Amino acid sequence: MSDVKEQVMAALSTVIEPELHKDIVSLNMVRDLEIEGSTASFTIVLTTPACPLKDVFIELCQDAIIGKVAGIDNIAISWDSQVPVDRRIQGQLNAPMRSIIAVSSGKGGVGKSTVSVNLAAALAQEGAKVGLIDADILNPNVPQMMGLMTGKPKVVNNKMQPIEAYGVQIMSTGFLTTPDKPMIMRGPMLHSAIRQFFTDVNWDKLDYMIVDLPPGTGDAPLSLAQSFPLAGAIIVTQPQSVAVSDALRAGAMFEQLDVPVLGVVENMAGEFFGSGGGEAYANERNIPFLGRIPMAANVREGGDYGRPVVATDPDSEPGKAFAALAQAVAARISVVMMQNSDVIPINIVG
């Protein structure tokens, strides 16, 4: 029987993870192999619960084993996931999160917060543990978009408890003040407030921390990029050229600060604003195009009434687009983090 197991593992060592370009055995993605009669049962541990490639893995494993290993004519695959851990987070923040993703834009009004809340909700729907920090300290919109306009965070052992909605743990200055009271802060105060959201909040263990940045390249985005261990940044733009030109500046800021740009999201695509500008930007800068979100009334209504469209209308065109975006972002994070020497990869994490 041990010989058969060795033959199955040898066969599986020819299966290449399509995005990481290494075999699944050396990545230690194959666990708990058992042989029962003519069936080989094993678990594949993915680098994200939002992996869109399960059907691909099934086909690749079948091709590698069936007809290649004598006596095995069936396979049974179970699934698990372990997001790689960015060890810099523990060193700099001592916070229980595996990766930090910034969502940025070159200008306001392009729907960056809409992308942030729907991305977070979509990742949570896939089974990931997700946090969302509203880092637009002066103009917080996340509470309204997530239906959390009432209630204050509880304080336990001198730490605030995040408020949860749609499976996402959330923190925002919108929880700490009233809508008619202005938030007036200078740069150092903004930096301190953002840092407190990482260190003075009792986050549960998170696979992904999404940080919704204010637009532009001012104090808050610069402070976050310089002071916090970002796994990468997502740039949100509208299709038209004026929005794309501002998005270029946001992307250039992260590149200059050695923060990987995970890709570009083209939001509000359609007849009114056109389409293609975000994809052209991505192609010009040789960075991934993560997806196109159509302009639709249900997206706007979801933001106004605190019902993210990916959660409340998942079968709509925008709902499907946000779900696909979450998978694309999760895949990019896996690739970028596995290439990072500061990351604890899947073959070490238990």
Summary of the structure (lengths in Angstrom):
residues: 350
radius of gyration: 21.5
end to end distance: 26.3
largest distance: 72.5
contacts: 1243
relative contact order: 0.16
helix: 38%
strand: 24%
